[in-house]
Amino acid sequence: MVFVLNLWIPFLTGDFLVYGNILLNFCSGDTYGYTNNQDMIEIKKPSLSVLSSLPPVLGISNFTLSAIKTLAQCFSLQILAYYRFYPPFLRINTVKYGRALTSSKDFEILYSLSIINPFSWVRTYRNISSPVVLMEWWNVIQLPHYIFLSYLLKKKNIKIFAELHNPVSHEGIIGERVLFNIWMRLVDLVIVHTECSGNAVDHDSIHVIPYGVYPCEDIPAKEARKKFSIPNEAKVLLFFGNLRPYKGLDLLLKSFKHIARNDKNVWLIIAGRPWKDFDDYLNLINSFGEDISSRIILRDEFIPESQVPFYFSAADLLVLPYKQFDSQSGVIMLTISCGLPYVVSDVKGLREFALDSSLISKVDSQDLSFVIERILSSPSKLEELHSDLKSLRAKYSWVNYARKIKELWNISVNTKEEE
């Protein structure tokens, strides 16, 4: 009776906005009541600790920033982030992704973790304040401290959710599967983003939860192309993301050579930071001759977030010629948000994201050329794909992602209490 009366008080006192916020909250199972020092109704949220990267560490910070904005609507959120990820002597550690964040009313942030400092592992363990910990995993070098932390958390009966961004290492590290399987035996449930990712993991409790699309500023194509000195009437291909061997840039370059020889109006933008030596790709580009190589725009560097929309707005088609992949592609989530059609290779982690079968290429430069030429020669097909992308955005929602995490939290904590 008191609870029902409390819900009417905002109407009696004029606090309609507070009441509206409650009605619009998308997390089920929340409770409401007065705080001791505030004359308003507030949500009593369950507690969740998240281990992940945040700026200025690159890692998966773009994912984390988008995820916590929505998770904070469901949880009293604690983020335990890396203050150092890669050892300092590695070049990749020099990339800074914005500035460090501070805690807010929505979440607590602690920069407590370092890959190479075991004392930081202990400090992180002691700082965990929730009955459930969500561990974001994307790199094999996380396994030692994740095993250490999971073992200690298990002793305290804290539930462990493992969210796997790369269930199988792209480069295949020796000893990885042994460590990974040890960690899997310690976690309570596994979250993956695609069906094929789940098939790559041996665990009794696997849950497929796709994450949402990333925000993308809409920039006029004419303005974007001016930035790259590309003619407005050109047909522009885009390769975007870290330049790693498994992503098949060599296949795209060979394909582009064939396409560009037949069509003088086709351009290619390559944007991303080389993972290893880039000389082989440069030698291949230089071997094409001036007529073709002059139509390749190369930005072999980390692309700041503010500049990303220019690349997607300047292009007609994104190409992902990956040789192998088994997770949910952040680049695809970005291109869906930006409304840019895309071609994928016929590998497990990309096939299920294809808009239709005509946009899937064999892992072969000749077939890739055929697929790209067919799409670029059909303006009506490109227009149709733009329309399909609009409807696809609704499928990949951060709200759905957070709601499903909340459901798993409720099940896990209720089971824990029953035990």
C-alpha positions in Angstrom: 0.0 0.0 0.0 2.8 2.4 0.9 4.6 1.5 -2.3 1.5 2.3 -4.4 1.0 5.6 -2.6 4.7 6.6 -3.1 4.2 6.2 -6.9 1.4 8.8 -6.8 3.4 11.4 -4.9 5.2 12.7 -8.0 1.9 13.7 -9.4 0.8 15.4 -6.2 4.1 17.3 -5.9 4.6 18.1 -9.5 7.6 15.9 -10.1 6.3 14.5 -13.4 9.8 14.2 -14.9 10.8 11.8 -12.1 7.8 9.7 -12.7 8.3 9.7 -16.5 11.9 8.5 -16.0 10.6 5.6 -14.1 8.1 4.6 -16.7 10.6 4.9 -19.5 13.2 2.8 -17.7 13.8 -0.3 -19.9 15.2 -2.6 -17.1 12.7 -4.9 -15.6 12.7 -5.9 -12.0 13.9 -2.6 -10.5 12.5 -1.3 -7.2 11.7 2.2 -6.2 11.5 4.2 -3.0 12.5 7.4 -1.2 16.1 8.1 -0.3 16.8 9.4 3.2 18.0 12.8 2.0 16.1 13.4 -1.2 12.4 14.2 -1.7 12.2 12.2 -4.8 11.8 8.6 -6.1 15.0 6.9 -7.3 15.8 3.5 -8.8 17.6 1.0 -6.5 19.8 -0.7 -9.0 21.6 -4.0 -8.7 25.4 -3.8 -8.6 27.7 -4.9 -11.5 31.5 -4.7 -11.8 33.0 -4.5 -15.3 36.7 -5.2 -16.1 37.6 -3.6 -19.4 39.6 -0.9 -21.1 38.7 2.8 -21.0 40.4 5.9 -22.5 43.3 6.6 -22.7 44.0 2.9 -23.2 42.8 1.9 -26.7 41.9 -1.8 -26.3 38.1 -2.1 -26.8 37.4 1.3 -25.2 35.0 2.3 -28.0 32.9 -0.7 -27.1 33.2 -0.1 -23.4 32.1 3.6 -23.7 28.9 2.6 -25.6 28.1 -0.4 -23.4 28.4 1.4 -20.0 26.1 4.3 -21.1 23.3 1.8 -21.4 24.4 -0.6 -18.6 24.3 2.3 -16.2 20.5 2.5 -16.7 20.2 -1.1 -15.4 23.0 -1.3 -12.8 24.9 0.5 -10.1 28.0 0.2 -12.2 31.7 -0.1 -11.2 34.3 -0.1 -14.0 37.8 -1.4 -13.2 39.9 -0.3 -16.1 43.5 -0.8 -17.3 45.9 2.0 -16.6 48.5 0.1 -18.6 47.7 -2.7 -21.1 50.6 -3.6 -23.3 54.2 -3.4 -21.9 55.7 0.0 -22.5 58.3 -1.1 -25.0 55.7 -2.1 -27.6 54.8 0.5 -30.2 51.1 -0.2 -29.9 51.2 1.2 -26.4 51.9 4.7 -27.7 48.4 5.0 -29.1 46.3 7.1 -26.8 42.5 7.0 -27.1 41.3 10.3 -25.6 41.6 11.2 -21.9 41.1 9.3 -18.8 37.6 9.3 -17.4 36.4 10.1 -13.9 33.6 8.7 -11.8 30.1 10.2 -12.2 26.7 9.7 -10.7 26.1 6.9 -13.2 29.2 4.8 -12.5 32.4 4.5 -10.5 35.7 4.2 -12.4 38.9 2.8 -11.0 42.0 2.6 -13.1 43.5 -0.3 -11.2 44.7 -2.9 -13.6 48.0 -3.5 -15.4 48.9 -6.6 -17.5 52.4 -6.7 -16.1 51.9 -5.8 -12.5 50.5 -8.6 -10.2 50.1 -6.2 -7.4 47.5 -4.4 -9.5 45.6 -7.7 -9.8 45.4 -7.9 -6.0 44.3 -4.3 -5.8 41.6 -4.9 -8.4 40.3 -7.9 -6.6 40.0 -6.0 -3.3 38.2 -3.1 -5.0 35.5 -5.3 -6.6 32.2 -4.4 -4.8 29.5 -6.3 -6.8 28.0 -9.8 -6.6 28.6 -10.2 -10.3 31.7 -9.4 -12.4 31.7 -8.9 -16.1 35.1 -9.6 -17.6 35.7 -8.3 -21.1 38.2 -10.5 -23.0 39.8 -9.7 -26.3 43.5 -10.5 -26.0 45.4 -13.6 -25.0 47.7 -11.6 -22.6 44.7 -11.0 -20.3 44.5 -14.7 -19.5 47.0 -14.9 -16.6 45.4 -12.1 -14.5 41.9 -13.2 -15.5 42.6 -16.7 -14.2 44.1 -15.2 -11.0 41.1 -13.0 -10.4 38.5 -15.6 -11.3 40.1 -18.1 -8.9 39.9 -15.6 -6.0 36.4 -14.4 -6.9 35.2 -18.0 -7.1 36.3 -18.4 -3.4 34.1 -15.4 -2.5 31.2 -16.9 -4.4 31.1 -13.9 -6.7 29.5 -14.7 -10.1 31.8 -14.3 -13.1 30.5 -13.4 -16.6 33.1 -13.8 -19.4 32.3 -11.7 -22.5 34.4 -12.9 -25.3 35.2 -10.5 -28.2 37.7 -12.9 -29.8 37.1 -16.5 -28.7 39.9 -17.6 -30.9 43.1 -15.5 -31.3 43.5 -14.1 -34.7 47.2 -15.0 -34.8 47.1 -18.3 -32.9 49.3 -18.0 -29.9 51.1 -21.1 -28.5 49.6 -22.2 -25.2 46.6 -19.9 -25.5 44.0 -22.7 -25.6 45.4 -24.3 -22.4 45.1 -21.1 -20.5 41.8 -20.2 -22.0 40.3 -23.6 -21.1 41.5 -23.2 -17.5 39.8 -19.8 -17.3 36.6 -21.2 -18.8 36.4 -23.7 -16.0 36.3 -20.9 -13.5 33.7 -18.6 -15.0 29.9 -19.1 -14.4 28.7 -18.1 -17.9 30.0 -17.0 -21.2 28.7 -14.2 -23.4 29.5 -14.1 -27.1 28.2 -11.9 -29.9 27.6 -14.4 -32.7 26.5 -18.0 -33.1 29.8 -19.1 -34.6 31.7 -17.6 -31.6 29.6 -19.7 -29.3 30.5 -22.8 -31.3 34.2 -22.1 -30.7 33.8 -22.3 -26.9 33.5 -25.3 -24.6 31.2 -24.2 -21.8 27.9 -25.3 -20.3 26.3 -21.8 -20.2 26.8 -19.8 -23.4 24.7 -16.8 -24.3 24.6 -15.0 -27.7 24.1 -11.3 -27.1 24.9 -9.0 -30.1 26.0 -5.5 -29.1 24.7 -2.3 -30.6 25.8 -0.1 -33.5 28.2 2.8 -32.9 27.3 6.4 -33.4 28.3 7.9 -36.7 28.0 11.6 -37.7 26.3 12.2 -41.1 28.7 14.2 -43.4 27.8 15.1 -47.0 29.7 12.9 -49.4 30.9 15.9 -51.4 32.5 17.4 -48.2 34.1 14.1 -47.3 35.6 13.5 -50.7 37.0 17.0 -50.8 39.0 16.1 -47.7 40.7 13.2 -49.7 40.8 15.0 -53.1 38.6 12.4 -54.6 36.3 13.4 -57.5 32.6 13.6 -56.7 31.7 11.2 -59.5 34.2 8.6 -58.4 33.2 5.1 -57.2 35.0 4.7 -53.8 35.9 1.5 -51.9 36.9 1.6 -48.3 39.1 -0.8 -46.2 38.9 0.3 -42.5 40.4 -1.0 -39.3 43.7 -2.3 -37.9 45.9 -3.7 -40.8 46.4 -7.2 -39.6 47.3 -10.2 -41.9 44.1 -12.1 -41.3 42.0 -9.2 -42.7 43.0 -9.9 -46.3 44.2 -6.5 -47.5 46.5 -8.2 -49.9 43.4 -9.8 -51.5 41.6 -6.5 -51.8 44.7 -4.8 -53.4 45.0 -7.5 -56.0 41.3 -7.2 -56.7 41.5 -3.4 -56.9 44.3 -3.7 -59.5 41.9 -5.7 -61.8 38.9 -3.4 -61.1 40.9 -0.1 -61.5 42.4 -1.3 -64.8 38.9 -1.7 -66.3 37.4 1.4 -64.7 39.4 4.6 -64.4 36.7 6.0 -62.0 37.3 3.6 -59.1 39.2 4.7 -56.0 40.3 2.9 -52.8 40.8 4.3 -49.3 42.8 2.2 -46.9 42.6 3.5 -43.3 44.0 1.9 -40.2 47.1 1.2 -38.1 49.5 -1.5 -39.3 49.8 -4.3 -36.8 53.1 -5.5 -38.3 55.5 -4.3 -41.0 53.6 -2.7 -43.8 56.3 -2.9 -46.5 54.8 -5.9 -48.3 51.6 -3.9 -48.9 53.5 -0.8 -50.0 55.6 -2.8 -52.5 52.4 -4.3 -53.9 50.8 -0.9 -54.3 53.9 0.5 -55.9 54.0 -2.3 -58.4 50.6 -1.3 -59.9 52.0 1.7 -61.7 51.1 5.4 -61.3 47.7 5.2 -63.0 46.4 2.8 -60.4 48.4 3.6 -57.3 47.5 7.3 -57.6 43.9 6.2 -56.9 44.7 4.6 -53.6 44.4 6.8 -50.6 46.5 5.4 -47.8 46.2 6.4 -44.1 48.3 3.8 -42.3 47.7 5.2 -38.8 45.2 5.2 -36.0 42.2 7.2 -37.1 40.8 9.5 -34.4 37.2 9.1 -33.6 36.3 12.6 -34.9 37.7 11.8 -38.3 36.0 8.4 -38.8 32.8 9.7 -40.3 34.7 11.3 -43.2 36.0 7.9 -44.3 32.6 6.3 -44.3 30.8 9.3 -45.9 33.4 9.4 -48.7 32.9 5.8 -49.7 30.3 3.9 -51.7 31.2 0.4 -50.5 33.1 -1.0 -47.5 35.1 -4.2 -48.2 35.9 -6.8 -45.5 38.0 -9.4 -47.4 38.9 -11.3 -44.2 40.6 -14.7 -44.4 39.3 -15.8 -41.1 37.1 -14.3 -38.4 34.6 -15.7 -35.8 33.3 -12.8 -33.8 31.1 -9.7 -34.2 32.9 -7.0 -36.2 33.0 -3.6 -34.8 33.7 -2.2 -38.2 30.4 -3.7 -39.5 28.5 -2.2 -36.5 30.0 1.2 -37.5 29.2 0.9 -41.2 25.6 -0.2 -40.3 25.3 3.0 -38.2 26.8 5.1 -41.0 24.6 3.5 -43.6 27.4 2.3 -45.9 26.8 -0.9 -47.8 29.5 -3.6 -47.3 30.9 -6.7 -48.9 32.2 -9.6 -46.7 34.2 -12.7 -47.4 32.7 -16.1 -46.9 34.1 -16.8 -43.4 32.1 -17.7 -40.3 32.1 -14.5 -38.3 31.1 -12.3 -41.3 28.8 -14.5 -43.3 25.9 -14.1 -40.9 26.1 -10.3 -41.1 25.8 -10.1 -44.9 22.8 -8.1 -46.1 22.2 -10.7 -48.8 24.1 -13.5 -50.5 25.2 -11.3 -53.4 27.4 -9.4 -51.0 29.4 -12.5 -50.0 32.7 -13.2 -51.7 34.9 -16.2 -51.7 38.3 -15.8 -50.0 39.8 -15.1 -53.4 40.8 -11.9 -55.2 39.1 -12.9 -58.5 35.7 -13.6 -56.9 36.1 -10.4 -54.8 36.6 -8.4 -58.0 33.5 -9.9 -59.5 31.3 -9.1 -56.5 32.6 -5.5 -56.2 32.2 -4.8 -59.9 28.6 -6.2 -60.0 27.6 -3.9 -57.1 29.3 -0.8 -58.3 27.7 -1.1 -61.7 24.2 -1.1 -60.2 23.2 2.2 -58.6 19.7 0.7 -57.9 21.3 -2.1 -55.9 23.3 0.4 -53.8 20.1 2.4 -53.2 18.4 -0.8 -52.1 21.2 -1.6 -49.7 21.0 1.8 -48.1 17.4 1.2 -47.4 18.1 -2.3 -45.9 20.8 -0.8 -43.6 18.2 1.6 -42.0 16.0 -1.4 -40.9 19.1 -3.3 -39.7 20.1 -0.6 -37.2 17.1 -1.5 -35.0 18.2 -5.1 -34.8 21.5 -4.3 -33.1 20.5 -2.2 -30.1 22.5 -1.4 -26.9 19.2 -1.4 -25.0 18.7 -5.0 -26.0 22.3 -5.8 -25.0 21.9 -4.3 -21.5 18.5 -5.8 -20.9 19.8 -9.3 -21.6 22.8 -8.7 -19.3 20.3 -7.7 -16.6 18.3 -10.9 -17.2 21.4 -13.0 -16.7 22.3 -11.1 -13.6 18.9 -11.7 -12.1 19.1 -15.5 -12.8 22.6 -15.8 -11.5 22.1 -13.9 -8.3 18.8 -15.6 -7.5 20.4 -18.9 -8.1 23.2 -17.9 -5.8 20.8 -16.9 -3.0 19.0 -20.2 -3.3 22.3 -22.0 -2.9 
